[in-house]
Amino acid sequence: MSIPGRATPEGTRRYRERLGTMCAKGHFREAAEYHVGSLGIGTYLGEPDEPTDRLVSDAVVESAKQGINLIDTAINYRFERAERSINEALQRLVKVEGIARDEVLVCSKGGYLPVSQNPSAWFKKEYAGKRKNSIKMSDLAAGCHCMHPEYLSDQLDRSLTNLGVSCIDVYYVHNPEAQAGDVSMEIFRDRLRLAFEALEAAVAQDKIGCYGVASWDAFRSPQDHPSYMDLADVKALAKEAAAGKEDHLRYIQLPFSLAMPEALMETQQLEGEAVPVLEAARRLGIQVVASAPLCQGQILGKIPKTLGDSLGEGLSDAQQVLQFARSAPGLLTALVGMKTPLHLKDNLRLCRVPPMDAPTYIATLQSSG
């Protein structure tokens, strides 16, 4: 059975008030009327098997019980199994744990083909040349990515079924820059606008609450990089897609960590001024979610002691790295993937530690160079 409803300002406020005594001041942020924790749970990594399914479901449930109310996934994560694991967790949260659907933000993505073997053959069999749609093989880019509006609409419907919900709160076009090397900028912009038109229609149908762009290189690369995307131009395309009405492009996602700090650098142009993407997003009314703050564990154990101490004495390496990410001024939430009980316990403890305030954060950046 599909769980009805979606995240609401009232529901997320109720969640914040109930968990507020457990979580530190500053953990919850208000964004677009939602109350959202400074950490979100990601579900990217893991084997496509039943033991991992159980770990992911348990982690989502435990996280929601301790102050994390943003759940992030994608249809291609573990080849649709990540979404189905979240389905099982949501059923438990609503039916057993007393956490209502309107208290949590469920986020997913579409664009990549959700198969591991022979993706082009799968795409041809499932979509290209079918009488029921206008999708062609030429709509497939890099052998693995498509943002044709009919493809995204189909993937959205599959995600709704996988997740067991009637509405996905934030639905991202997943790494559209994957197409940058395959098509001209004119074709790319046209494809992205048409994708936004499909997502505006999905908002009108109450299948999604809003939409965004989840990126890897697009918003942190220099302007001469092939994958660079101008956030103001992306917003303009969303306004075109909304056809005179208010657009629903409300979120972007990009990597941000001690090893990938480009969100703090002046990579974007806005009204003739070079600004960081965090500032550009603020001015454009877009929320920013950080992915990969731990760099899949690659930076753990490599933090200079002086920097680590300034991020929080007594915190573990992982907690210090997450503290850096979630404390960035203008950032809504830092996503962290966690499945094992040990990692859960370590990461969730940070919900009870206040984020750094802006002056302290800036001073830490300046002192660390």
PEJOUR-V9319 format. One record per pair of residues at least 12 apart in sequence whose ideal C-beta (glycine too) atoms are under 6 Angstrom apart, sorted by sequence separation. I is the first residue (numbers start at 0). J is the second residue. D is the distance in whole Angstrom. If there is no record, write none. Layout:
i->I j->J d->D
i->I j->J d->D
This chain:
i->15 j->27 d->5
i->198 j->210 d->4
i->263 j->275 d->5
i->267 j->279 d->4
i->307 j->319 d->5
i->310 j->322 d->5
i->42 j->55 d->6
i->72 j->85 d->6
i->134 j->147 d->5
i->310 j->323 d->6
i->262 j->276 d->5
i->70 j->85 d->6
i->134 j->149 d->6
i->262 j->277 d->5
i->134 j->150 d->6
i->175 j->191 d->6
i->300 j->316 d->6
i->122 j->139 d->5
i->132 j->149 d->4
i->299 j->316 d->5
i->15 j->34 d->4
i->40 j->59 d->6
i->11 j->33 d->5
i->12 j->34 d->5
i->40 j->62 d->5
i->172 j->194 d->5
i->11 j->34 d->4
i->119 j->142 d->6
i->8 j->32 d->4
i->126 j->150 d->6
i->118 j->143 d->5
i->59 j->85 d->6
i->146 j->172 d->6
i->40 j->67 d->5
i->293 j->320 d->6
i->52 j->80 d->6
i->56 j->84 d->5
i->60 j->88 d->5
i->317 j->345 d->6
i->321 j->349 d->6
i->326 j->354 d->4
i->38 j->67 d->5
i->55 j->84 d->4
i->59 j->88 d->4
i->63 j->92 d->6
i->146 j->175 d->6
i->292 j->321 d->6
i->325 j->354 d->6
i->326 j->355 d->4
i->328 j->357 d->5
i->36 j->66 d->5
i->39 j->69 d->4
i->40 j->70 d->6
i->41 j->71 d->5
i->42 j->72 d->5
i->47 j->77 d->5
i->315 j->345 d->6
i->36 j->67 d->5
i->47 j->78 d->5
i->56 j->87 d->4
i->60 j->91 d->5
i->112 j->143 d->5
i->318 j->349 d->5
i->36 j->68 d->6
i->39 j->71 d->6
i->45 j->77 d->6
i->52 j->84 d->5
i->56 j->88 d->4
i->60 j->92 d->6
i->111 j->143 d->6
i->292 j->324 d->4
i->43 j->76 d->5
i->47 j->80 d->5
i->111 j->144 d->6
i->144 j->177 d->4
i->35 j->69 d->5
i->42 j->76 d->6
i->68 j->102 d->6
i->73 j->107 d->6
i->79 j->113 d->5
i->110 j->144 d->6
i->144 j->178 d->6
i->219 j->253 d->6
i->251 j->285 d->6
i->255 j->289 d->4
i->326 j->360 d->5
i->63 j->98 d->5
i->68 j->103 d->5
i->69 j->104 d->5
i->70 j->105 d->5
i->71 j->106 d->5
i->72 j->107 d->5
i->73 j->108 d->4
i->74 j->109 d->6
i->78 j->113 d->6
i->218 j->253 d->5
i->289 j->324 d->5
i->75 j->111 d->4
i->110 j->146 d->5
i->141 j->177 d->5
i->250 j->286 d->5
i->251 j->287 d->6
i->252 j->288 d->5
i->254 j->290 d->5
i->256 j->292 d->5
i->258 j->294 d->5
i->78 j->115 d->6
i->170 j->207 d->4
i->210 j->247 d->6
i->230 j->267 d->6
i->254 j->291 d->4
i->75 j->113 d->4
i->140 j->178 d->4
i->209 j->247 d->4
i->231 j->269 d->6
i->252 j->290 d->5
i->256 j->294 d->5
i->42 j->81 d->4
i->74 j->113 d->5
i->166 j->205 d->6
i->211 j->250 d->3
i->212 j->251 d->5
i->213 j->252 d->4
i->214 j->253 d->5
i->141 j->181 d->6
i->167 j->207 d->5
i->168 j->208 d->4
i->169 j->209 d->6
i->170 j->210 d->5
i->171 j->211 d->5
i->172 j->212 d->5
i->173 j->213 d->5
i->174 j->214 d->6
i->176 j->216 d->6
i->209 j->249 d->4
i->211 j->251 d->5
i->258 j->298 d->5
i->140 j->181 d->4
i->174 j->215 d->5
i->176 j->217 d->4
i->195 j->236 d->6
i->199 j->240 d->5
i->257 j->298 d->6
i->289 j->330 d->6
i->292 j->333 d->5
i->109 j->151 d->5
i->169 j->211 d->6
i->171 j->213 d->4
i->195 j->237 d->5
i->199 j->241 d->6
i->219 j->261 d->3
i->151 j->194 d->6
i->287 j->330 d->5
i->288 j->331 d->6
i->22 j->66 d->4
i->146 j->190 d->6
i->192 j->236 d->5
i->196 j->240 d->4
i->287 j->331 d->6
i->288 j->332 d->5
i->289 j->333 d->4
i->290 j->334 d->5
i->109 j->154 d->4
i->148 j->193 d->5
i->152 j->197 d->5
i->180 j->225 d->6
i->191 j->236 d->6
i->195 j->240 d->4
i->202 j->247 d->5
i->286 j->331 d->5
i->148 j->194 d->6
i->151 j->197 d->5
i->155 j->201 d->6
i->179 j->225 d->5
i->179 j->226 d->5
i->192 j->239 d->6
i->18 j->66 d->5
i->146 j->194 d->4
i->192 j->240 d->6
i->281 j->329 d->5
i->148 j->197 d->4
i->230 j->279 d->5
i->234 j->283 d->5
i->176 j->226 d->4
i->107 j->158 d->5
i->277 j->329 d->4
i->14 j->68 d->5
i->309 j->363 d->5
i->218 j->276 d->5
i->105 j->164 d->6
i->107 j->167 d->5
i->306 j->367 d->5
i->105 j->167 d->6
i->110 j->172 d->6
i->111 j->173 d->6
i->105 j->168 d->5
i->106 j->169 d->4
i->107 j->170 d->6
i->108 j->171 d->4
i->110 j->173 d->4
i->104 j->168 d->4
i->109 j->173 d->6
i->108 j->173 d->4
i->257 j->323 d->5
i->256 j->324 d->6
i->255 j->324 d->6
i->82 j->158 d->6
i->86 j->162 d->5
i->85 j->162 d->6
i->86 j->163 d->4
i->83 j->161 d->5
i->82 j->161 d->4
i->74 j->154 d->6
i->82 j->162 d->5
i->169 j->250 d->5
i->79 j->161 d->6
i->74 j->158 d->5
i->2 j->89 d->6
i->14 j->102 d->4
i->10 j->99 d->6
i->2 j->93 d->6
i->10 j->101 d->3
i->11 j->102 d->6
i->10 j->102 d->4
i->7 j->101 d->4
i->6 j->101 d->6
i->4 j->100 d->4
i->4 j->101 d->5
i->2 j->100 d->5
i->6 j->104 d->5
i->73 j->173 d->6
i->108 j->213 d->5
i->2 j->163 d->6
i->5 j->166 d->4
i->1 j->163 d->6
i->2 j->164 d->5
i->3 j->165 d->5
i->6 j->168 d->5
i->5 j->168 d->6
i->1 j->165 d->5
i->5 j->208 d->5
i->31 j->249 d->6
i->30 j->286 d->5
i->69 j->332 d->5
i->71 j->334 d->5
i->58 j->337 d->6
i->58 j->338 d->5
i->61 j->343 d->6
i->65 j->347 d->5
i->55 j->338 d->6
i->54 j->338 d->4
i->66 j->350 d->4
i->58 j->343 d->6
i->65 j->350 d->6
i->38 j->325 d->6
i->37 j->325 d->4
i->44 j->336 d->5
i->39 j->332 d->4
i->41 j->334 d->4
i->43 j->336 d->6
i->38 j->333 d->6
i->39 j->334 d->5
i->41 j->336 d->4
i->35 j->332 d->6
i->38 j->335 d->6
i->30 j->331 d->5
i->28 j->331 d->6
i->37 j->354 d->6
i->26 j->350 d->5
i->22 j->350 d->5
i->23 j->351 d->5
i->25 j->353 d->5
i->23 j->352 d->5
i->24 j->353 d->5
i->25 j->354 d->5
i->23 j->353 d->4
